[in-house]
Amino acid sequence: MRPTFFAALSLVLACVWFAPASLAAAPKAKTAQQQAGVYKVAIEPGVTIPEAIESMRLRANALNLKLVGELPLSKQVEAVTGKPQRTTTIFEFCDAVTAKELIDQSLNFAIYVPCRIALVEDAKGQGWLIMIDINVKEFARANKLSPELQARIQKVRDGLDEIIRAGSKGEL
């Protein structure tokens, strides 16, 4: 249990450490929020959760970010408890070559791949798309990454943002 605790603690601290300082002062939009290393966008009214999911899949495919995993947590809880649950699904996207290059640099980077986007329905029925928000420039500088690898990581991060925005709007 101890290694698991320290791994989780390290991930949380990394999220806070790499979050840009400007996030604290960022204006809060009704549909998008950034705070403490978390980027969260509301699914717009009129867009269903299945539409948001389909939009994310299509956009990821267009960006050549592969959907390598889907964890339907709420369905698993329903199966165990027999009680309906609000939607909670974790999607895992990956640019395998960039992931490999990061892991070649340091095995510790394996905790960041594949990139995750959580789709969570809150108590009011509002759907949210949520991911870790890493300041790529700070991350690259702190870990002495090459400019080329920094650019690739930024491209993946921008792609994840595009996937979330497409999902939130139900864009195909």
N, C-alpha and C positions, 0 to 999 in steps of 0.2 A: 504494500500500500504506500509506503514511503516514497519510492521512486515515482509512482503515479501522481502523488500529491505535488512533488517538486516539479514534475513535468508540466502539470496544469498551472502551477504558480508561475513558472518560467514563461509560459505562453501568455498569461494575463499581463505579467510585467513587460513582456516584449511589446504587446499591443499598446500599452500605455506609453512606453518609452519611445516607440516609433511613430506615435500619433503626432501630427504637426501641431505646434503650439498655436497656430492660427485657428484651430478647431474651436478652442474655447471662446473665441470672439466671433465665430461665424454666425451670421444671422440664421435663425431657424425658419425654414420654410414649412408650410403645412404638410408637404408630402415628402420632404427629405430632411434627414437629421444626421449630424455627425457629432460624436462625442466620445471621448476616452477610447479611441481606437476602434470605434464601431461606426459603420456607415449603414444607414437605414432609410429605405424609401417605401412610402405607402403605395399600395395598389390603388389605382384611381377608381372612383365610383363608376359603376357600369362594367368594370372588368372583373370577370369571374376568376376564381383561383385556377380552374383548369385552363382558361385562356392565358393567364399569366404564365403558367408552366409551359404551355405550348410555345408562347412567344419567346421565353428564355431558351428553350431547346433550339428553336429555329435560329435565333440570333447567335447563339454559341456556335452552331454549325457554320453559319456564314462567316464567323470570325476565326474558324479553325481551332476553337477551344473545345476539346472533346468532353462530353458528359460521360465521366468514367464511373460515377456512382450516384445512387439515389437512395436515401434512407428515409422511408416513410414512418417516422417515429410515432405519429399519432395513430396510425393503423396498427402498429405493434402494440401500443398501449390498449387500444380497443380490443384486440385479440386476447390480451391477457385479462383485462378487467370486464369485458363485455359491455362497457359503457361508451357511448359516443364521445369523441374528443374533438377539440378544435384542431384544425390542420397544423401540423408541424412536420415539414419535410426538409431534409438537408440534401442539397445538390452539390456534387463535386465535379468541378471542371478542371481540365489540365492541358497545358502545353507541355508535352512530355519532354521535349528537347530542353526547354528552359528549366524544367524541374530537375532534369538530370545534371545540367550544368551547375545549378545551385547546390545540389547534394554532393557533386564532385568537389565543390569549394569547401563544404563543411557538412558532415553528416547531420549536424544540428538543424540544418535547413529543411530536413525531411518533415518537420512538424508543420511547415507552411504549405505542403503540397499533399493532395491536390487542393486547389483553391475552393473554398466553400461559400455557398450562398444558402442561407436558411430562408424558407418561406414559412412564416408563422402567422397564424390568425389570433388576434388578441381577444380579450373577453367581450369586446363590443362587436366582434365579427369583422373587424378591419384586418385585411391582409397586409403583411409587411415583408419586404425582401431585405435581408440583413447580411452583411459580411464584415470581416475584419478590415479595417482601413489603415493600411501601412503607408507611411510617408516614404516613398521609394527612394528619394534622394538621401534622406537621413539614414535609412536602412543600408543603402549602398555604401555611404561614407563610413558608417559605423562598422561595417563588415568588410571594408576594403575591396569592394567588387569593381570589376572593370567597367568602364563606360559602356562597353557593348552589352554586358550582362545587365547593367542598370537599365539600358534602353529596352531590352527584352522584357524585363520585369515590369517596367512602366507600361509597355504595350499590353501585357497580360492584365495588369491592374485596370487600365483604361477599357479593355475588353469586358472585364467583369462589370464595370460601371455601365457599359453599354447594354449588357445582358440584363442587368437589374432595371435600367430605365425602359427597355423594350418590354420586359415583363410587367412593369408597373402600369404601362399604358396599353398593354395588350397588342402591341405592334408586331406585325409579321414581317 
